[in-house]
Amino acid sequence: MDFREKVMAERKIGAAIRRHEDMEEAIRHPRIRTIFLLNGDINKLPSLVNRVNKAGKVFLVHVDLVEGIGKDAAGIHLLKRMGVAGVVTTKSNLVKYAKDEGLLVIQRLFIVDSESLKTGIRVANNVKPSAVEILPATIPTYVVNDTKKALNLPILGGGLLKTKQDVTEALEKGIDFISTSRRDLWEI
């Protein structure tokens, strides 16, 4: 099953979780299928993975932001054993480890100028993640087009989205899927 089917599944919005109460809402939310954990620690992770999986949702962990997970092959292996569907990371070596474990991998690219765009595309081309997430999602259309053309991967967008119009504009630029921590945007 490919990334679009497994993670996106005809949906356009995923829940990015920073607060415990948002996790509870995301698990119960009928429109949310994909949950991205953006903080926390390894001690709480097993019960979260269990609850999210039991709810039939896709759970991805931002391995760079969750405390206590080794930023190495052993840490990625532990996440696989816990039952996460995939990881989000900015680190190329973790992309490789996660792919070796058979996990879905989203490589985050922070686009601040034309050089960071070139570098992000080059790095992602080398490690071949399942998808890339561009931050911020409010970037110019040509950035999305250049990234899609160069990588031929699903493009997620996150960051600096505050309104429904922001989300609509990001999707109209060609971004395939949005990750957001704003509960009001989960309804879109």
Secondary structure as UniProt FT lines:
FT   HELIX           4..8
FT   TURN            9..10
FT   STRAND          13..17
FT   HELIX           20..28
FT   TURN            30..31
FT   STRAND          34..37
FT   TURN            42..44
FT   HELIX           45..54
FT   TURN            55..56
FT   STRAND          58..62
FT   TURN            63..65
FT   HELIX           73..82
FT   STRAND          86..89
FT   HELIX           92..100
FT   TURN            101..102
FT   STRAND          104..110
FT   HELIX           114..127
FT   STRAND          131..135
FT   TURN            137..138
FT   HELIX           141..151
FT   STRAND          155..158
FT   HELIX           164..172
FT   TURN            173..174
FT   STRAND          177..180
FT   HELIX           183..187
//
